[in-house]
């Protein structure tokens, strides 16, 4: 058997506005490409994998995949005809639509042909099956001989489906879950089933809301308080939040589910030009300015000793060294970075202002219809011993944004590191762009970035690969003058 993923056309225009010109199998889903999840869904078949891609399209796979290059202007019928010529007549082919995810299927009898069908939630205009409200749902398993026969006199995909149905060995296969990622509406509906749950919190979807819960009741309360307060001042930039609750040892709140992409997905998996991100950084800078202006409504804080940075790195220092030692990395180098960081922030007086506290790409959605960023997952405090607070060092949010754009935090956690992005030259280019936009001192920004990556090392104990990525970027940042 051969499994062929159809991905030689670019995504639909409504999605390409958000992600740029990428293939269906490259659509982001839970910090991975859709292709990763598609391969997981068929790994039980233990078959050779093929994928159709546009001619000369630049794409790399972390898997053993055979590429079939096809002109992206070819129709689906033309693509299927080309595929049929690649294999022996007796070969069994599993044709898998590149914008679909077929879950929970366990085919065992391969002597017959299967057409994957489901009842449609939307008004699909293709692949209707016997007027039973079923439509083609992303998968076909058939002999190559039967594929060729069904393609005869087929000018449209519906022609092909109707010809295919004439085969007496055909089974309408319905025992699976179909997720369609091909259009903006279906993508965001399907994505809801892949909300990220971490070690320290749980995410569920219910009645149009994300329910976020954790045993860390203080953290959940702080997030809820921040979102609920700032929704009044920035209604277009904060989702609707409600229903803070404590049950047993868990606290939770409900957050409106929004049909917008996360900036980390666009940055890591999309193909937007640099000018797009430059414009985006300017929008985010203006939003930060407006948020920090709102401090007059809460307090008249001026300057404070910057204990936030000092305490954070001191509390984690021992654990940082343990992690680094376990990775057989130079602990002397890391100790020097920590000492220099402590010395720098001990001598620095930072202005305090309203702080989001986790102002990075993974916590910023983007509404392309209004061209507005939307913030989620704020920190809501600086020190648990002090309690809930909207305030923190005014430059911390800038550091967090830079650790996404300049230093590639989101690529590291998505296992999408590449030599080009993390070359010293390109890190320096992004650093200079960021400094120009935010008008921030270079040394100060580098110290802030080092602080973030040092203190994140122990938070990612479950992934040595991520920790190694943080050490790589620390080494790069240390070489930049």
C-alpha positions in Angstrom: 0.0 0.0 0.0 1.0 3.6 -0.7 -0.4 6.6 1.2 -0.5 9.8 -0.9 -1.3 13.1 0.6 -2.7 15.7 -1.8 -1.1 19.0 -1.1 0.0 20.5 -4.4 -2.3 23.5 -4.3 -1.9 26.4 -1.8 -4.4 27.1 0.9 -7.6 29.0 0.3 -7.4 32.8 0.0 -9.3 33.4 3.3 -6.5 31.4 5.2 -3.6 32.7 3.1 -4.5 36.2 4.2 -3.5 35.1 7.7 -0.8 32.5 7.1 0.6 33.5 3.7 1.0 31.1 0.8 1.5 27.7 2.4 0.3 24.2 1.6 -2.7 22.6 3.3 -0.4 20.1 5.1 1.6 23.0 6.5 -1.4 24.6 8.4 -0.5 24.9 12.1 -2.1 22.7 14.7 -1.0 22.4 18.3 2.5 23.7 17.7 3.0 21.3 14.7 2.1 21.2 11.1 -1.1 19.5 10.2 1.0 16.9 8.3 2.4 15.7 11.7 -1.1 14.8 12.9 -2.0 13.3 9.6 1.0 11.0 9.7 0.0 10.0 13.2 -3.5 9.1 12.0 -2.1 6.5 9.5 1.0 5.2 11.2 -0.8 2.0 12.1 -0.8 1.2 8.3 3.0 1.1 8.2 3.1 2.1 4.5 5.3 4.2 2.3 4.3 7.9 2.4 4.0 10.2 -0.6 3.0 13.8 -0.9 2.2 16.0 -3.8 3.7 19.5 -3.7 4.1 22.3 -6.3 7.1 22.1 -8.6 10.2 23.6 -7.0 8.3 24.4 -3.8 10.8 24.8 -0.9 9.7 22.4 1.9 11.6 20.1 4.3 10.1 17.2 6.2 11.3 15.6 9.4 9.9 12.3 8.2 10.7 9.8 5.5 8.5 11.2 2.7 8.5 10.8 -1.1 7.7 14.0 -2.9 5.7 14.1 -6.1 6.1 17.5 -7.8 3.0 18.8 -9.7 2.1 22.1 -11.3 -0.1 23.8 -8.7 -2.4 24.9 -11.6 -3.5 21.3 -12.2 -7.0 20.4 -11.4 -7.8 17.6 -8.9 -8.7 15.2 -11.8 -5.4 16.0 -13.5 -3.5 15.4 -10.2 -5.2 12.0 -9.7 -4.4 11.1 -13.3 -0.7 11.9 -12.7 -0.7 9.9 -9.5 -2.2 6.9 -11.2 0.7 6.8 -13.6 3.2 6.6 -10.7 2.2 3.1 -9.5 1.6 -0.4 -10.6 -2.0 -1.3 -11.6 -2.3 -3.7 -8.7 -1.0 -1.2 -6.0 -3.4 -0.3 -3.3 -3.5 3.5 -2.8 -4.7 5.5 0.2 -5.4 9.0 -1.1 -5.6 11.5 1.8 -6.8 15.1 1.3 -4.1 17.5 2.5 -6.6 19.8 4.3 -8.3 17.0 6.2 -7.5 15.0 9.4 -9.1 11.5 9.6 -9.1 10.3 13.2 -10.0 7.1 14.9 -10.1 4.9 11.8 -8.7 1.3 12.0 -9.1 -0.3 8.5 -8.3 -4.0 8.5 -9.8 -5.5 5.4 -7.9 -4.2 2.4 -9.5 -6.4 -0.2 -12.2 -3.8 -0.8 -12.3 -0.1 -1.8 -13.3 2.5 0.7 -14.7 6.0 0.3 -14.5 8.0 3.5 -17.9 9.8 3.9 -19.5 11.9 6.6 -22.7 14.0 7.1 -21.7 17.5 6.2 -22.0 20.3 8.8 -21.7 22.9 6.0 -23.1 23.3 2.5 -20.4 21.5 0.6 -20.9 21.7 -3.2 -18.7 18.7 -4.1 -18.7 15.0 -3.4 -22.4 14.4 -2.8 -23.2 10.7 -2.1 -26.6 9.3 -3.1 -28.6 12.2 -1.7 -28.1 10.9 1.8 -26.6 14.1 3.1 -23.2 12.4 3.0 -20.2 14.0 1.3 -16.7 12.8 0.5 -14.7 13.3 3.7 -11.0 13.4 2.8 -10.0 9.8 2.2 -10.1 7.1 -0.5 -8.6 3.6 -0.3 -8.6 1.8 -3.7 -6.7 -0.2 -6.2 -4.8 1.8 -8.8 -6.7 0.0 -11.5 -10.0 1.1 -10.0 -8.7 4.7 -9.7 -7.9 4.7 -13.4 -11.3 3.3 -14.3 -13.1 5.9 -12.2 -11.1 8.7 -13.8 -12.3 7.8 -17.3 -14.7 10.4 -18.6 -14.4 12.3 -15.4 -14.1 16.1 -15.8 -15.0 17.1 -12.3 -14.5 15.6 -8.9 -18.2 14.9 -8.6 -17.9 12.9 -11.9 -15.1 10.9 -10.4 -17.1 10.2 -7.2 -20.1 9.0 -9.2 -18.0 6.8 -11.4 -16.2 5.4 -8.3 -19.6 4.5 -6.8 -20.3 2.1 -9.7 -17.6 -0.2 -8.3 -19.4 -3.1 -6.5 -16.5 -3.5 -4.1 -16.9 0.0 -2.8 -17.7 0.6 0.9 -18.9 3.9 2.2 -16.7 4.1 5.3 -18.2 6.2 8.2 -16.5 4.9 11.3 -14.0 7.8 11.8 -13.8 11.4 12.8 -13.4 14.0 10.1 -11.8 17.4 10.7 -11.7 19.8 7.8 -9.0 22.5 7.9 -9.5 23.8 4.3 -11.4 27.1 5.0 -11.2 29.8 7.6 -14.5 28.7 9.3 -13.8 25.0 9.3 -10.2 25.5 10.3 -11.1 27.3 13.5 -13.9 25.0 14.3 -11.7 21.9 13.9 -8.8 23.6 15.8 -11.0 23.7 19.0 -10.4 20.0 19.5 -6.7 20.6 19.8 -6.5 23.2 22.6 -3.1 22.9 24.4 -3.2 21.6 27.9 0.0 22.0 29.9 1.4 20.5 33.0 0.1 23.3 35.1 -3.3 24.0 33.6 -6.1 22.3 31.7 -8.0 23.7 28.8 -11.5 22.6 27.6 -14.1 23.9 25.2 -17.8 24.3 26.1 -20.6 26.3 24.5 -18.4 28.8 22.8 -16.0 29.3 25.7 -12.6 28.0 26.6 -12.6 26.9 30.2 -9.1 27.2 31.8 -8.5 25.5 35.1 -5.5 24.8 37.4 -4.6 23.8 40.9 -2.7 27.1 41.0 -5.8 29.1 42.1 -3.9 32.3 42.6 -2.5 32.2 39.1 -6.0 31.6 37.6 -7.5 34.4 39.7 -4.8 36.8 38.7 -5.3 36.1 35.0 -9.1 36.4 35.4 -8.8 39.7 37.3 -6.5 41.2 34.7 -8.6 40.2 31.7 -11.9 41.2 33.4 -10.5 44.6 34.4 -8.9 45.5 31.0 -11.8 44.3 29.0 -13.5 47.6 30.1 -10.7 49.7 28.8 -9.7 47.8 25.7 -12.8 46.0 24.5 -11.4 45.2 21.0 -8.1 43.8 22.4 -9.3 41.5 25.2 -11.7 38.6 24.9 -14.9 38.4 27.0 -14.1 36.6 30.3 -16.6 35.2 32.9 -17.4 32.6 35.5 -14.4 32.6 37.9 -15.0 29.6 40.1 -13.2 27.5 42.7 -14.2 23.8 43.1 -12.1 21.6 45.4 -8.5 22.2 44.7 -9.0 23.8 41.3 -9.9 27.3 40.1 -11.2 28.1 36.7 -12.6 30.9 34.4 -14.3 30.9 31.0 -12.8 32.8 28.1 -14.6 33.6 24.8 -13.3 31.4 22.0 -12.2 33.6 19.1 -11.8 32.5 15.5 -8.5 34.2 15.0 -4.9 32.9 14.5 -2.3 33.1 17.2 0.8 35.1 16.2 3.1 32.3 17.1 1.4 30.1 14.5 1.8 32.7 11.8 5.5 33.4 12.8 6.5 29.7 13.0 4.4 28.0 10.3 3.2 30.9 8.1 5.0 32.6 5.2 4.4 36.2 5.8 7.0 38.7 4.6 9.2 40.6 7.1 7.3 43.8 6.3 4.2 42.2 7.7 6.0 41.6 11.1 7.5 45.0 11.1 4.0 46.5 10.8 2.7 44.1 13.4 5.5 45.1 15.9 4.5 48.8 15.4 0.8 47.9 16.2 1.9 46.0 19.3 4.1 48.9 20.4 1.2 51.3 20.1 -1.1 48.9 22.1 1.6 48.6 24.9 1.8 52.4 25.0 -2.0 52.7 25.4 -2.0 50.0 28.1 0.7 51.6 30.1 -1.0 55.0 29.8 -4.0 53.5 31.5 -1.9 53.3 34.8 -3.2 56.7 35.7 -6.6 55.1 36.3 -5.1 52.8 38.8 -2.0 54.3 40.5 0.7 57.0 40.4 3.6 54.6 40.7 6.9 56.2 39.6 10.1 54.2 40.2 10.9 51.2 42.3 13.9 49.0 43.0 13.8 46.3 40.4 13.6 43.3 42.7 11.4 41.4 40.2 14.3 40.4 37.9 16.7 39.8 40.9 14.3 37.5 42.8 13.2 35.6 39.7 16.8 34.6 38.7 17.9 34.0 42.3 15.0 31.7 43.0 15.8 29.5 40.0 19.6 29.7 40.0 20.2 26.4 41.6 17.7 24.6 39.4 19.2 26.3 36.3 22.6 24.9 37.1 21.3 21.4 37.7 19.5 21.4 34.4 22.6 22.7 32.5 24.9 20.2 34.2 22.5 17.3 33.3 22.8 18.5 29.6 26.7 18.4 29.9 26.8 22.1 29.0 29.4 24.5 30.3 28.1 25.4 33.8 30.9 28.0 34.2 29.5 29.9 31.2 26.0 29.9 32.6 27.2 30.9 36.0 28.9 33.9 34.4 25.7 34.8 32.5 23.8 34.7 35.8 26.3 36.8 37.7 26.4 39.4 35.0 22.6 39.5 34.8 22.2 39.9 38.6 24.8 42.7 38.6 23.2 44.5 35.7 19.6 44.4 37.1 20.8 45.1 40.6 22.2 48.4 39.3 19.2 49.2 37.1 16.2 51.2 38.2 13.2 50.3 36.2 10.0 52.3 35.9 7.0 50.3 36.9 3.7 50.4 34.9 0.8 48.3 33.8 2.2 45.0 32.7 0.6 42.1 30.8 3.5 39.9 32.0 3.5 37.3 29.2 3.4 39.5 26.1 4.7 37.0 23.5 3.5 35.8 20.2 1.8 32.7 21.7 -0.4 34.9 23.9 -1.5 37.3 21.1 -4.2 36.5 18.6 -4.7 38.7 15.6 -8.0 39.8 14.1 -7.4 40.4 10.4 -10.8 41.9 9.8 -10.1 44.8 12.2 -6.3 44.5 12.1 -6.3 44.4 15.9 -4.2 42.3 18.3 -6.1 40.4 21.1 -4.3 39.5 24.3 -4.8 36.3 26.4 -3.0 34.7 29.3 -1.7 37.7 31.3 0.6 37.2 34.3 -1.5 39.3 36.7 1.2 39.6 39.5 4.9 40.0 40.0 5.3 38.3 43.4 2.8 35.8 45.0 3.8 37.0 48.4 2.6 40.5 47.5 -0.5 39.2 45.7 -2.5 40.2 42.6 -1.0 43.3 40.8 -1.4 44.9 37.5 2.1 46.4 37.8 5.6 45.3 36.9 8.8 46.6 35.2 7.7 48.6 32.2 10.2 46.9 29.9 9.3 43.3 30.7 6.6 43.1 28.1 9.1 44.4 25.5 11.5 41.7 26.5 8.8 39.0 26.1 7.9 40.2 22.7 11.6 40.3 21.6 12.1 36.7 22.9 9.5 35.7 20.3 10.5 37.9 17.3 14.3 38.3 17.8 15.2 35.0 19.6 12.7 32.6 18.2 11.3 31.2 21.4 8.2 29.9 19.5 10.3 28.0 17.0 12.2 26.3 19.8 9.1 25.1 21.6 7.5 24.0 18.3 10.6 21.9 17.4 10.9 24.1 14.3 14.5 25.3 14.7 16.5 25.9 11.5 20.0 27.1 10.8 18.9 30.0 8.7 16.6 31.6 11.4 19.2 31.0 14.1 22.2 32.2 12.3 24.1 35.0 14.1 23.6 37.3 11.1 19.8 36.9 11.0 19.4 37.2 14.8 21.4 40.4 14.6 19.1 41.7 11.7 16.0 41.0 13.7 17.6 42.6 16.8 18.3 45.8 15.0 14.8 45.9 13.6 13.4 45.5 17.0 15.7 48.1 18.6 14.7 50.7 16.0 11.0 50.1 16.4 11.0 50.1 20.2 13.8 52.6 20.7 15.4 50.5 23.4 19.0 50.3 24.4 20.8 47.3 22.9 22.6 46.2 26.0 19.4 46.5 28.1 17.4 44.4 25.6 20.1 41.7 25.4 20.3 41.5 29.2 16.5 41.2 29.3 16.6 38.4 26.7 19.3 36.5 28.6 17.3 36.8 31.7 14.2 35.3 30.1 16.0 32.3 28.5 18.0 31.6 31.7 14.9 31.6 33.9 13.0 29.4 31.4 15.5 26.5 31.5 14.0 24.8 34.6 10.4 25.4 33.4 11.0 23.0 30.5 12.5 20.0 32.3 10.2 17.7 30.2 12.1 18.6 27.0 15.9 18.5 26.9 15.6 19.6 23.2 13.9 22.8 24.2 16.5 23.4 26.9 19.3 22.9 24.4 17.5 25.4 22.2 17.5 28.0 25.0 21.2 27.4 25.6 21.9 27.8 21.9 20.2 31.2 21.8 21.9 32.3 25.0 25.2 31.5 23.4 24.2 33.5 20.3 23.0 36.5 22.3 26.3 36.5 24.3 28.3 36.7 21.1 26.3 39.8 19.8 27.9 43.0 20.9 
